[in-house]
Amino acid sequence: MRIRETARWGKLAVFATIRSMGPWPCAGATTMTLLSDAPNLLRDRAELEAYWMPFTANRQFKSAPRLFVKAEGMYYTTDDGRRVLDGFAGLWCCNAGHCRRPITEAIQKQAAVMDYAPAFQMGHPLAFELANRIVELAPGKLDHVFFCNSGSEAVDTALKIALGYHRMRGEGSRMRLIGRERGYHGVGFGGISVGGIVANRKMFGTMLTGVDHLPHTLSVEKNAYSRGQPEWGAHLADELERLVALHDASTIAAVIVEPIAGSTGVILPPKGYLQKLREITKKHGILLIFDEVITAFGRVGANFAADVYGVEPDMITFAKGVTSGTVPMGGVIVSSDIYQAFMSGPPAAIEIFHGYTYSAHPLACAAGVATLQLYEDEDLFARAAKMAPIFEDALHSLKGTRHVVDIRNQGLVGGVELAPRAGATGARGFETYLKCYEKNVLIRSTGDVMAVAPALIVEEQQIDQIVTTLRDVLATVE
């Protein structure tokens, strides 16, 4: 055993190595290392500076940090010992709840059996097992899976597949991509190009060329307080016909939309809207991609939002819930028609020059298989559908609460929109988020929309606690 002073942490850290089976630690040694719940891990606030945090006001955060050190079920534990109810499934991702033993044990065991396998020109059994399980859940003709590591990578993968598909079919002029205003498709250059959130785009130049956007479907004036899909707005899909007339169908490769636009503030598709998009894309030979990074794997009470809305796209992107947030993983599910279009040329030729070092990582696949099995064993997708009306009624009880101007929901996804402060859009939402956290409830502010998306294991009293806390906080926010 070695004990040494570590300058970085300003305290004694213990590193013990017990050699039992060979000269290399992975051959049987046990190594103790720092974990997130180590006491006094960050005693000096200067130690926060090295980490440049994503999508975070770094200076504000580091002046008053909010640190989680443990998680279990529906709860986080903070560094000062508070128990915080997670009303947002981590970041839309921990659908089975936190630190579920079947998943964590699968990861631990796989790490001891095989830590990594090359993703190119080699494979491992769990990758094929997980792909088959996902295909069993996927709608219609979607029967092949390409793995990556995140929703952002999944989107860029889907866009590249769309372009390659048309080229393989002799329609290489189809290079234009259509996204939607207020859409969020991750942070890769492809994703921000088809995405429509201004803050995510404005700093990064012209992005991809040949991209256009449909209008978003939110109308608080016409659809406020809709339960589920709003009545008004299906005609907005007809804007795709205008873009076809402007650019010509022969130049358009794909349309990508989120069935439910989550990160921009929970925007639901109007009744008939997605069906119209499907009809128009089929009419003009354009691929339709559903970005289901948020909505897949039970979030809306079904395998996919495509099932809820009765629309079969040509591709579905997924991430988050496939491993319940335990290990990064994402992917694209494609139709057999798309897959077969690439399966030409000599059998030994690589069909698509795309992939990632960590595609189908063994630990991620172990987590994915265990997660999907847990969803099945506990019937969590059906449970989410059963809890959805309770969740809906609780959320809509906030109608008339101070500052609330709209409430939107589907399955276990909800958005409570607040009136913005004059000249300070988002300030009221962020203050509400912080005050809810201080009262031991975690939700998310996206601008002035308070987004709520608890794990599928949420209980009725926990829904009540989330909504009651939000109501109490709004009574104190100016």
ABEGO torsion letter per residue (X at the ends): XBBBBBAAAGBBBBBBBBBAAEABAAAGBBBBBBBAABBGABABAAAAAABBBBGBBAAAAAABBBBBABBBEABBBBAAGBBBBBAAGGBGABAAEBGBAAAAAAAAAAAAABABBBABGBBBAAAAAAAAAAAAABBEABABBBBBABAAAAAAAAAAAAAAAAAAAGBAABABBBBBBGBBAEABAAAAAABABAAAAAAAEAEBBGBBBBBBABBAAAABGBBEBBABGAAAAAAAAAAAAAAEAAABABBBBBABBAAAGGBBBBBGAAAAAAAAAAAAGBBBBBBAAAABGGAAGBABAAAAAGBBBABBBBBGAAAGGABBBBBBBBBAAAAAAABBEBAABBABBBEBAABGBAAAAAAAAAAAAAAAAAGAAAAAAAAAAAAAAAAAAABGBBGBABBBBBEABBBBBBBBBBGBBGAAAAAAAAAAAAAGBBBBBBEABBBBBBBAABBAAAAAAAAAAAAAAAAABX
